[in-house]
Amino acid sequence: MYHCDDVFYRDMAQKYNIKYFYDIKDRSNFKANPDYKGVCHVALAQEGHCKPGEVLFGTDSHTCNAGAFGQFATGVGNTDAGFILGTGKLLIKVPPTMRFVLDGEMPEYLLAKDLILQIIGEISVAGATYKAMEFVGSAVEGMNMDERMTICNMVVEAGGKNGVIAPDQATFDYVKARSDEPFQPVYSDGDAKYCADYK
């Protein structure tokens, strides 16, 4: 019998030789934990686990962060996570897509967080419920990966199922600096239909 989840997970990781288990061993001194990577939706990106064209389900509502890599990434509950672990599958409804065309140059005094908060303010905190939010345009193309992650991270605050930004050279450079695993990017069809289009 386990008295807390972290002991159970630590034992399972050791038993099954799980390579990517980012453990906290010393809670009194975080610097003494070289394997600990922090918040999972950030660690996944920083450790090279987010790759274009892949699907990612996580038990963190901000799993949608990985949409910055051109992934379909969304948070799920523990029951769905257990089903995924047991079967390797999950039945989900394909969300309709809202497109946000963000052209122009961002002023220096504005941050990506300001931009997504403005969008959420315009569409409301329920304005993207069970919808994909796709971000395109020259302002997005000019963002670094941290800024793109900020945009996608916040779609859940509008009720979004996922946020996505098409991968480009900035994406590929970020991923290849952290992983040598192959990936296959995917892009929206040229004639894709959107349930809403914002410019």
Beta strands, then each sheet from edge to edge (+ up, - down):
strand 1: 55-58
strand 2: 72-75
strand 3: 97-101
strand 4: 132-136
strand 5: 162-165
strand 6: 196-198
sheet 1: 1+ 2+
sheet 2: 5+ 4+ 3+ 6+
end
